[in-house]
Amino acid sequence: MLYQVGALRHLADDHMYQHRPAEAAECLDRALELSQASGERWNRSELSGMRARAALEMGDLPAADELIDRAIAWLREYDVTAISEVQQSLGMIRAAQGREQEAESALRWSLEVFSATQFNWNKVDPALALARFLAKRGDADEASELIDTYESWAHDRGIVLWDREFEEIRALIAG
């Protein structure tokens, strides 16, 4: 069961990177069902956080808010990847609600939780979410610094996964 949950989670990730939140939501709903039916808890808060972000991207802010509350309730304090995933989603939801101070705090924490780790791959998404938030708010310097740092890291390794997002955020900064 754990392998099925993990596979659905990764498939949902792929759909989210392709900006296909409805398809991601289907995978995440099935993964959450399997997680709950089996008693699996390792992925549950991340799944619910991702599902909240999919709801947000589909324009369903009330569902996103409900799902993020569930994700927060399921968090384990030692699971840095779950904390980051949930805080990133929380920040994006709070930004959509116009709750800027809460949004910034959550987005910063989603990146900061990795500061003492070598999980560099995992730092990129929260850094991009924070940079996008800052760029929209008009904080071009910090947004640019984040983009420069993580774009350099990715390109030094030949990773182009985030190139479209780097470009979009640079356009926000310039705009």
N, C-alpha and C positions, 0 to 999 in steps of 0.2 A: 504494500500500500504506500509506503514511504517513497518508493521509486516513482509511482504514478503521480503522487502529489508533487514531487520535485520536477518531474517532466512537464506537468501542466503549468507549474510556476514558470519554468524556463520558456515554454511556448508562449505564455502570456507576456513575458518580458519581450520576446521577439515581436509580438503584435504591438506592444506599446511603442517600441522603437520605430515601428513602421507606421505609427499613428493610426492604428486600427483598434481603438478602445473597446468597441462592441465585441470583437472577437476575443480580445484579452479578457473581457468580463465573463464570457462563456467559460473560458478555461479556468479562471479564478473561482467562479461559482462552483464548478465541478471539483476543483481542488479543495475548496473549503468544505464541501459536503464530505469528501473522502477523509479529510483531516478530522472532522468532527465525528464521523461514524467509526473511525478506527482508534480514536483517542490520540492520534499524532498531534504533537504540540510544537514541534520544531519549526515549522513553517507558518503557523497560523497567523501570527501578528503581521508578518510580511505580506501574506496573502490578502488579509483584510485591508492593509494599508494600500497595496497595489490596486485592490478592487475599488477602494475609495477614490484613488486617482483616476481610474478608468471611468467611474461614475462622473467625476468632475469634468473629464474631457468629453463626456457625452452630454454635458449640460445639466446633469441632475445633482445640483448642489445639496438638496436635503438628504438624498441617499448617501452622498459623499460624506456629509457630516455625521450621519448615523454610523456608517462603516468605519470612519476614523475613530469614533468613540470606542467601538468594539476592538479595533486594533490596539488602541492604547490600553484597554483593560486586559488584553492578552499578553502584553509585553513582559519580558523577563529582563531584569535589570542588568544582567551580565551579557546579554546578546547584542553586541554593538551593531551588527548588520541589521537586526530587526529595529533597533532604536533609530538608526539612521533612516531606514526605509519609512518607518511610521512618521518620524519627525518631518521628513521631506514632504510626505503627502499632507500632513497636518499644515505645514507652512503654505503649501500651494492652495489648500482649501481656505485657510484663514485669509490669504491674499485675495482670493476670489470673493470672499465675504466683506472685504474692505477693512479687515482687522489687521492693519499693517504692523503694529508693534508685535502682536502675537505671531504673525507670519514671519517676520524677520527673526525673532527669537528661535522659532522652530527650525527655520532653514539654517540658521547658524549652527544650532545644536546638531542637525543632521550631518554636517560636515565635521564639526569639532569632535564628535564622538570617535572619529577615526584618527585623531591627531597623534595618538601614541601607538598607532599600528602601522604596519607595512601594507595595508590593504589599499594600495594606490588605485587599483582599478575601481574599487568601490567608492572612492572619493570623487570621481568625475561627475556622476549624476547629481549628488548633492551640491557640488561646486557650481554646476551649470544652473541648477534651480535657484541657488542664491544669486548668481550673477544675473540671471534673467530678472529676478525680483529687483535687484539693485539698479539695473539698467532702466527698467520701467519707472523707477522712482527718481531717476536722474543722477544716481551716484556712479558716474562713468569711470572714475579712477579705480575704485575697488572692483567694479565689474570687469574692467579691462585687465586688471591684475590677475583675477581669478581665471579669466579666459586664457591669458598668456601662459600662465602656469600649467594649466591642465591640457591645453592644446599642445604645448611643447612636450609634455610628458607623453601624451598619446602618439604624437608624430615621431618622437624619438624611438618608439616601439613599432612603428608602422601601422598603428591603429587609426582607422578612418571612420569608425562607427559614429562618432559624435560630430563630424565635420559640418553637417547641415546645421546642427544646433550652435556650434561655434559661430558660423556665419550669421545665423538669425540674431544671436545676441549682439554680435558686433554691429549689425544693422540697427538694433535698438539703441546701442550706445551712440552711434553716429547720428541717429535720427532725431 
